[in-house]
Amino acid sequence: MADSKSIQGDSYKGWLYKWTNYIKGYQKRWFVLQNGLLSYYRNQAEMAHTCRGTINLANAFIHTEDSCSFVISNGGTQSFHLKASSEVERQRWVTALELAKARAISMMESGLEDDYVVVQCLRNINDSEDDEPHTQPDKNEFQNTLRTLGSKLEDLNTCNDLIVKHGAALQKSLSELELLDNPGETAPRIKCVNERATLFRITSNAMINACADYLDLAQSQGRRWQRMLQHEHDQRLRLEEMVEQIAKQHSSLEKLARKSLAANVKLDINPKPGVPGSDSDDDDDFYDAVDEHAEEFQVALPHKKKPPGHRRVGSDISQVSIESLGATLGRQEAESSESESGKEEDEAKVISAARKTSANSVKNMRNNLSSQQLTPTLDRKMTRKRRKTIPERPNYSINLWSIMKNCIGKDLSKIPMPVNFGEPLSMLQRLIEEMEYSECLDKAAQCDDPTEQLTHIAAFTVSAYAITTIRTGKPFNPLLGETYECDRMDDLGWRSLAEQVSHHPPIAAIHTEGKGWTMWQEFSMSSKFRGKYLQIIPLGTSHLAFTKSGNHYTWRKVTLTVHNIIVGRLWVDNHGEMDIVNHTNGDQCHLKYSQYSYFSRETPRKVTGVVTDKGGNAHWVLTGTWDEKIEGAKVLSTTTSSKGKPVFESGPAKTLWRRRKIPAGHERMYNFTPLAIELNEPEENVAPTDSRLRPDQRLMELGEWDEANKEKVRLEEKQRAARRRRESQVERSLAEGNAFVGYQPLWFQKIKEPTTGNLTHTYNGEYWPVKERQDWSRCPDLF
């Protein structure tokens, strides 16, 4: 046919004659072969809005009848009897159909049908040989499929109406037959019943066939659309990674350009004989020969003194309690954001002398690094063989149905978060996981200089955020009264106890004892959903006291933001400012966590800080990233720039903390670190309220997620029932005029902390003696 033409590959369109019925016979129709589908229309104008029928060639049979006729059938449910105007035209169509069928089968087997559709769309859009206005095949195909689904749905509604109508008539006839008294009228009544039963059976069969057709179409198209959606999702992730990589390369090129420019304009600085470290090869990490040029960077300075409680990010906030924090959080956040967004920030320039690296120093550095990665701390012997792996995470797809099936018929306030989004650790265990780099505190305990001690404490606080780059799973919310103990005195030199001391608001209390130091904190948080991201603002204060020096330090954690909550790959950023204050002598370390940005000139996840004494004099400067390492350098002299800002000249930097490698296969084990893998390992003689004994958490670790979700719902209902009993006791006591004491934690007591003046849950010293006696009679039945 002259007006039929091959478009490209397996695309073909043109006029054919289609058999309609015995009255009308063959009728001329416009056929379009596209993406493995053969569709027809009454004319070319109908292509934009109405498709009369479609056959998927992947499941079709093509056979010829005579010189001009051929038949396309998909197994009996649908057949096209077609006739071409000539034998040559028929052969062109049959060849195009066979090629399209082969490609459709190949695409179906490889699961790349969606990519095939996209490629064909691009080909058709770019085809300049076709004089007709182009339509987007994928859009037309979607519209045609939706119309077909709508038509099938209308057929179902029609069948349903007919079933209701004929069913009512059949029921009425049966009732009349039962009430019939005259035997002579039985025969016509039975005939009427049979006729109506036949109509009901025919309608039912039509309903069944219509349901099957609708189900087949919906399932086939649903799978295809799901693949296309997954393809678009993968494309988005690839684009995000490309943008991030380009931004990193852009930042790296800018740094190289600045360094090259600085090297060209600066004079070479020759090392002088009087510089400490130039005479001896055995000196400390600090005073080595000065390199050809110095490294420059900016550090954040402590803010000027203001009344207590003015800044959420400052350690002065420890002067108020968690309850007042919750009440004034909005005002403090506003003030904090104003101070962070201000252009005139308190910063100082640091000129740090670079270190010449000799072959011996490189060798020593590698030895130190390898020993740090192999042994968490020095002089500690392993007395117990602990597990190195956990069961791999099941490959469950997280879809809407997996969430909604646990929510059907439930009140919105009682809908549980499924374990599919979490990890098999409780929040108590996640808080104790911050002790992974406890060797920083051991080094701090050995320092005689309080300012140097502050540098190791600062490195420890930064190390707590290292794993958040790849850990986005939500830990289990602890039940009220749930505890967790971690006794690692034999190998790591510390032991911790954590307890959920309050449920509304949720508050956890943690107490850790090390060799020469004691650390405790009361942790709560406020979360705010901002649409595309979730902000988690930690509340409460961390305390650290050293036995030898008597120094007492406090600090508060910075804000954590989880991005791409709705769509895209989850990633975490830590940002804000932190003040670590020595309440014994007034020293403090001010740290600034720079907010991450694709196109920022700063190093991603950058952390800078300065250690000052009570008089504000700088002694150390810190720089690094919270996901890799922190370095510290001692300030040698301080000058003032022409703009009135301080300029610190420091010696070469030494590494205070470096992140250890994660075990191989960590992505299959929830991205757990070695310590995290060991945290939920079963252990004997622990309290019956210990997180290790929580059944839903254990089932999730074993990969039985459906059972874990059921257990999680059961435990939460049990906790609600316990809360209702406590509330009823309060009401009875008030009605009787009796005083009622609310819930009291088992191992912590709320007292006024003498250093900060806060009401804080503090360890009462009873847990470890009770464990030795194995007297757990006071523990409630939680699980």
N, C-alpha and C positions, 0 to 999 in steps of 0.2 A: 504493500500500500504506500502510496506516495506521501501521505501525511503522517505516517508513523516513522519514528526516527530513534536511533540508538543514542542515548545520552552519554553514558560512560560506564564501562565495566558491566555490571549486572543490572543497570538501570535501562528501562525501555518503556516507550509509551506509543500508543497509536489506537486506531479504530479496529474493532473486531465485532463479529456478529455473535450474540449470546442467545441461546435457547431459553425462552421464558415459559411458555405453556403451549398447549395444543391449539389454542385459539389464535394467539398472536404469533406463535412460531419464533423464528430468529429475529432479534431486534439489534440495531446498531448501537454499540456502547463504546465509550472511551476508556481504555484500559491503561493502567500505570503499573509498571513493575519497578519497585523501589525497596531496597534494604531487605530483600528476601520475602516481600509481601506483594501479592498481586491484587490490586484494587480496581474497581470499575465505577464509572459515573455515566449518567445519561449524556452529558456533554462536557466540554472542557471547562465551562464556567462553573460547574458544580464542584470542581476540585477545591475551591476555596471554602466550601461550607458543607457539602453533603456527599458522603461515601455510601454507595449502594450495596457494597459487599467486599469482603477481603478474605483471602486464603493465605495461610502461612505455608510457604513452599518447603519449609524444613520437614514437614510431616505429610507432604502431598505426593500423589502419584500422577505422572504425566504419560499419556499414551495417545497415539494417533488412531483415527478410525478410517479415514480415506485421504484423498489427496489434499483436501482443504480443511478437514475437521479434526479436532483433537479435544480431549477431555482432561480436566484437572480435578482430582478428587482428594480429599484428606481423610479417607477411610470410611466414607459412607454418610457422614453427617452433613457434608457440604460438597457439591460438585458443580463445576462450570463446564457446560457443553458449548464449545466455541467453534467458530468457522471463520477462516481467513478468506480474503478475496482471491488469493491465488496460492498455488503450491509453494512458490518461492517465499511468499509472505508467511505462510504457515511454518515453513522450516526456520525462518528467522526467529519467529516467536518461540518455537520449541527449543531452539539452541539457547536463546536468552534465558528461558525458563530453567533449563537444565543447569546452566552456569550459576544462575541465582540460587537454585536449590543446593548445589554443592557448596557454595559460599555460606549459605545460611546454616547448613549442617555443621560446617567447620567452625563457624562462630559460636554456635550453641555448645559444641563440645569443648571449646577453649574458654568459654565464659567471657568472651570479649565482645559480645554483641553491642554493648553500649559504645565502645570505642569505634566500632564499625559504623554505627549510625552517625556519630560525630564526624568521622572522616567523610562519609558520603554527603553530609550536610555542607561541609566546607567545599567539597568538590563541586556541588551543584551551585553554590553561591558564587564561586569563582569562574564558573563556566560562562564564557563570553560568546560562544557560538550559537546559543539558543536565543532566538529573538523574543520568545515569550517572557513575560514578567515572572521572575522566580518566586516561588513560595518556599518556606522553610519546611522540608519534609518531616523533620522530627516534630515540629509544632503541629503540622497537619495530622501526623500520625497520632499524636496524643489526643488531639481533638476528635479524630475518628474513633479512637478507642473509647474515649469518654462517652461519645454518642452511642456507641454500640453497647456499652455498659448500661447507659440510661435506658436504651431500648429493651435490653434484657430485663432490667428492673421493672419496667412497665409491664412486660409480659408476665413477670412474677406476680405483680399486683393484680393483673387481670385474672390469672389463674386462681389467685387467692379469693377474689370476689366470686368467681364461678364455683369454687369448692364450697364456700360458705352458702351460696345460693342452693346448689344441688344437694349439699349435705342437709340443709334445713328441710328441703322438699322430701328427701329420702326418710328423714326422721319422722316427718309428718305422716307419710304413707305407712310407715311401720306402726305408728301409734294407731292410725285408723284401722289397720289390719288386726291389731290386738283387740280393739274394742268391737270388732264385727261380731254380731250375734247370728245372722242369717247365713247358713253354710252355702246357699246358692250364690251369694255375692262374693265368695272367696276367690274364685278364678280371676275375675277382672281386677280385683284388688292386688292379687299376686303379680299379674301382668304389669300393673302400674308400678309396683315395687321394683320389679326386675328392670323396667325401663329407666326408672330414676337411679337405680343402683349402677346400671350401665353408664349413664351420664356421669355419675359421681366417679366411677372408675376411670373413664376417659379423661375427665378433668384432673384427677389425681396423677395419672400418668403424664399428662401434659405439664403439670406442676413439677414433677420429678425431673423430666427432661429439661425444663427451663432452668431449674436449680443447677443441674449438672452443667449445662452450657454456661451459665453465669459463673459458676465456681471455676470451671476450666479457664475461662477467659480472665477472670480476676487473678487466679494463681499464676498463669503464664505471664501476664503483664506485670503483676506485682513483683515477681522475681526479676524481671527485666528492669523495672524502674529502680528496684533496690540496688542492682548492679550499677546502674547509671548514677544513682545517688552516691554510692560508695566511690565511684570513679571521680565524681566532682569533689568529694571530701578529700580523697588522696591528692588530687590536683591542688586543692587549697593548701594542704599541709606542705606540699613540695614548694609552692610559691612562697609560703611563709619562711621556710628554711632558706630559700634562695635570697629573699629580702634580708634576712638576718645575716647570711653569709656576706652579702654585698656590703651591708652596713659595717660588719667587722673588718672587711678588707679596706673599706673607705677610711675607717678610724685608724687602722694600721698604717696605711699610706700617709695619712696626715701626720702621724707621729714620726714616721721616717723622714718626712719632708722637714718637719720642725727641727729634728736632730741634725739633719744635714745642714740646714741653714745656720743653726747654732755653732756647728763645728767650723763652718767657713768664716764666721765673723768673730769668733773668740780666739784669743791667743792661746798657744799651748802652755799648759801649767806644768812646770818641771818639778818633780818631788824634791824637797829640801832635806838635807841630812838631819835636821832637827825634828822632823815629824816623827811622833812615836810610832814604833813598829818598823822603822826602816833599818834599825840596827840589829834586830833579833828576829830569828825565824820561829821562835817558840812562843810568840806573844799570843794574847787572847784572840777571840773572834773579832775584836774591835779595831785595833789600831794597826792597819796594814798600810802599805805604800799607796799614795794617792795616784789615781789613774790620770790619763791625759786630760780629761775634762770631767766636770762634776754633773751629777744628775739633779734636776730640779723638779719639784712637785709642790702642790698646795695641800695644807692640812687645815682642818676645821678647829677653831679655838673655842674654849668654853665661853658661854654667854655671860653677859654681865649679871651680877647678883640681882635677883628680884624676890618679892615675897614668896614664901613657900606655897606650892600648889599652883603656880602660874603657868607652868609648862607641863604638858603630858609627857614629853620626852625626857625631862630632867629627872635626876634622882631626888630632887627636893620634893617630888610628889609622894615620897614615902612618908611625909608628914601627915597624910590623910589615909583613911581606911578604904577598903575595897567598896564598901557601901557608898561612901561619899564620892568615890571615883565614878561609880555608875551614874550618880545623879548629876555630876558636873562634867561628864565626858564630852558632851557636845561643845560646851564653851571652851574646854581645854583643846579640843581638836581644832577648833576655829583659830585659836591663838597660835597653835603649833603650825598650822598650814600657812598662816600669815607670816610667821617667822621664817619658815622654810622657803616660801615663795618670794621673800624679799630679795632685792637685788644686792643690797649691801650686806653681805655675809661677813662674819668674823672669821677671816682666814689669814694664814701666814704662809710665806714662801719658805721652802726648805731647800737648801743647797747641800746635797749629800755627796760626800766624797766616794767615788766608786773604788772598788777593791781590785787590785791586780791579782789575778788568779793564776797561781803557779801549778805545776803538775802535781806537787805534793798536796796542795790544798784541794785540788779536784779529787784526788784519790781519797783524802780524808772526808770530803763532803759526801762522796758516794758511799763510803763505809758507814758514815753516820746515818745517811738516809736509809740504807738497806737495813741497818740494825733497828731504826725507828719503825720500819714497816713490819719487821719480823716480830719484834717484842714491843708490846704497848708501853711498858715502863722498864726501868732498869732494876736489876737485882730482885726479880720476882720469879718464883718457880711455879711451874704449872703442876698442880696437885690433882687435878681432875680433868679427864678427857671430856670435852664438850662437843656438841654437834657442830658440824660445819655447813650443813645444808638443811633445808626444810622441803616438804612436798611442793612440787612446782604448781604454780598458779593455773587453775583450769582455764581452758580457752573458751570461756562463756562470752557470747556476744552481749553487750550491754545495750538493750533496746527498750523502747517504751513499754512493751508488754511485760518484760521481766520486772518492771517497777509497778505497773498498774495492777498486775494480778494479785499483788499483796495488799492492794488498797481498796479492792472492790467491797462495797458495803460498809466501809469504816468511816468514822468521823475524821475530818481533816486533821484535828489536833492529835489524833492517835495513829496516824499513818507512820510506820517505821521507815527509816532509811535502810534500804537493802544492803547486804554485805557486799554486793557487786561493786560498790564504789569505794570499798574500804580496804584495810589490810588487817591481818590477824594479830593485832596488838591493841592493847587498851591505851587510853590516853595517859594513864599512870606509867605504863611501860615506856611510852614515847617520851615522857618527861625525863625519866631516868636514863634514857638513851643519850641524853645530853652529856653524860659522864664518860663518853667514849674516849675523849682526849683528857682524861683526868691527870695525865702526866704533867700537863701544864700547871696544875695546882701543886703537884709534888715539887716541881722546880721552884714555884713561888714560895713554898714553905721553907726552902733552903736559902732564900735571899735575905741578906741583912739590910740591903738598901730598900727602903719602902717604895721608892719610885720605880726601881727595877722590878720589884714584886708586882707593882701595878701592871707592868707590861705583860707579864705572864698571865695575870688574871684577865686582862683584856683579850689576849689570844684565846684563852679558854672560852670567854663569852662569844667570840666570833665563831669558834669551832662548832658551836651548837647548831649553826645554820648551814653547815657544809652539805648535809645530805638533802636539804630541801630542793636542790636543783633537779633531782630525779624522783623524789618521793612526793607524790601528790595524792596518795591514798588517805582516806579518812580513818583514823583509829576509832575503836569502840568507845562510846561514852561510858564511863564507869558508873556502876550502880551506887547508890548511897550506902556507905559503909564498906565498899569494895576496897581491898588493900593489895599491895604488891611489895614484896621484899626482894632485894637483889644483894646477896651476900657474896662479894668478890674479894674478901680480905686475903684469901689464899693466893690469888694470882694478880689482881689489879690493885689491891691495897685499900679498898673502900667497901662500904656496905650502905645500902639505901633502904628506906621505908617510905612508902607513899600510901595515902588514904584519901578517899573521896569524903570530905568532911561536910559538904553541903550539896544539895541538889538544885535548889532554886534560891540564889543563883548557883551554878555549878562551880565548886571550889575544890581544889586538890591541894593537900599539904604534903611536902616532901622533906625528908631529913636524911642527910648523908654524912657519914663519918669516915674520914681518911686518916692518913698518917701525918699528923701535925696540923690538920685543918678540919673544920666542920662547916658544912654548907646546909642551909635550909631555905625554903621558899614557900610562899602561898600563891598558887597559880589560879587565875581566872581569866576570862577573856570576853570581849565584846566583838560581835561580828556584824558587819553591815554589807548588804548585797547592793551593788551599784549597777546592776544590769549585766555588763560584760565581765565584771570581775567581783571578787569577794574580798573584803578587807577584814583581817583578824587583828584586833588590837589587844595585846596582852595586858592584863591588870595584875596587880600584886608586885611584891618586891622580893628580890633574891638577896640573901645574906651569906657572907663568908667570913669566918673568923679563924685566925691562926693561933696556935698554942704558944709557939716560941716568941713571936713578937707582940702578941696581943692585939694586932691590927684587926679592925672590923670594917668590912666593906659592904656596900649595898649598890644595887643597880636594878634597872627595869628594862625589859626587853623591847625591841623595836617592832614596828608594824610589819605584818606579813600580808602580802596581796597575792591572791590566786587569780590568774588571768585565764580568759577563754572558757568561762564557766558554761556558756550556752553551746558554743560551737568552736571547733579547733582543738589543738593540742594544749592541754593544761600546762602552765608553767608558773613558777613561784618567784616572787621578788621580795626581798627584805630591804626596808628603807626606813630612814628616820635617824634620830640622834639618841645617844646613850651616854649617861654620865655615871662612871664608877667612882664612888666617893669613899675615901678612907676617913671614917668618923673618929679615928684616934688622933690623927695629926692634921687633918684637913687637906691632904693630897687628893687629887682627882685625875681621872683619865676621861677625856671627852672624845667620843668616837662618832663619826658620821658615816652612815651607810647611804651611799648615793643611789638614787632611784634609777632603775634601769630604763634605757631608751635605745631604740634601734639606731638612731642617728646622733646620739650624744658623742661628743668628742672624748669623754672620759672612758676609762677602762670599765667594761661591764662588771657589775657587782663589786664595785670599788668600795673599800673601807679605809678611811684615814683617821688619824687621831693624834693627840698630844697629851703627855703626862706633865702636870704642873703641880707645884707645891702650894701651900696655903697662901703664899704671897703672890701667886700667879706666874711664877718663873717657870719656864719650860725646861724640862730635864730630858725627856725622850720624845721622839716622834715615831708614829706607827703608820705603816702603809701596807696595802695588799688587797686581797679579795676574799669575800666570805666563803667562797667555794673552793679555794685552792691553798692559800697560805697567807701568813701575816709576818711582816718583818719589822724590826725595831732598830732604831739608831739613836745613840746618845747625842744630845745637843752639846756642841763644843762652845759656841758663842752665839750671841743674839745682837742683831743690829736693826736699824729702822730704815725702811725704804723712803724714797722721796715722797711717796703718797701717805706716809705715816703708818704703814703696816709693818709688823715685825718680820724680820728675815732670820731664819735659824740656819746656822751652819752646823752640820752634824758629821759624825764619823761614818765609816762604812756600816751598812745594815747587817744584822744577823737574823736568821730565821727563828721566829718564836714558835710557830706552829705551821705544819704542813699536812694536808689531807692525805690519808692513806688510801691505797688502792682498794677498790671494791672487789669482792670475790667474783670469779668467772661465773657467768650464767646468772648474774644478779637480776637481770630483767625478768627472768622466769620465777624469781623468788621475791617479788614485790619490791625489788631494788633495795633489799636489806643489806646493812653492813654486817660485819662479823659479830659485833655485839648484839645487834638487833636479832640476828638468827638465834642467838643463845638466850634471849630474854624470856621467850615463852617455852623454853625447854622444860618438860615435866620435872618436878623436884619433890622429894619427900619431906614430911614434917613441916610444911608451910601451913599458914592459917587457912581454915576452910573458906575464908572470904578472898583468898588470893586470886588474882586475875588468871593464873595458869589453870585454875579449876573451872573457869567459866565455860560452859558447854558450847554456846554458840561460837565463841572465839576459837575453841579447839576444833569444832567441826569445819569452820572456814579454813583453818590451817591444813586440815586433812583433805580439803577439796570438795567437801559435801556441802555446797552452798545452799541448796534447797532446804536441807535439814537445818542448816545454820540460821536461815531466815525464820523458820518455824520456832526454833529455840529462842531467837532474839525477841520475837513477838511474845512468847510465853514469859520470859524474864521481865520484859517491860510491863506486861499486865500484872505480874506479881508485885513489881515495885509500885505500881499505881494503887493496888489494893492495900499495900502496907502504908502508903501515904494517906489513903482514906481512913484507915484505922487510927492513925495518929491525929488526923483532923477531928474525928469523932471523939477521941479522948479529950482533946482540947475543948471542944464544945461542952462535953459533960462537966469537965472541971470548972469551966466558967459558969455554967448553970448552977453548980453546987457552991460556987464561991471559993473554990480551992485553987491554990497556986499550982501551975503546971509547968514543969521543966521540959523544954523541947528536946529535939534529938541532940545527943551528945556523942561526939566521936570517941572511938575506943582508945586510940593511941596518941591523940593530939588534944591539947587543951587551949582554949582561946584566952590569951593573957596579953597584957600590955608590954610590948617589946621595949626594953629600956633605952636602946640606942636611938630609935626613930620615934618612939612614943605611940606607935600604932598598936591596935588590937590585932594580934596575929596568932594563927594556930601553930603552936609550938609542940614539939615532941615531948611526951611526958616521961620517957625513959622506961616504959614498962614492956615494950614488945619483945625485945630480945631475951629478957629473963623469963617471960611467959613461954617463949618458944623453947627455951632449955627445959622447962618443966613439962612442956606439951600439954598445958592446961588452956584449952580453947573454949572453955564453957561460956565465956562472955560473948563469943562471936555469934552474930545472927545467922539465920538460914537464908542466904541470898540466892543460891543457885538450885 
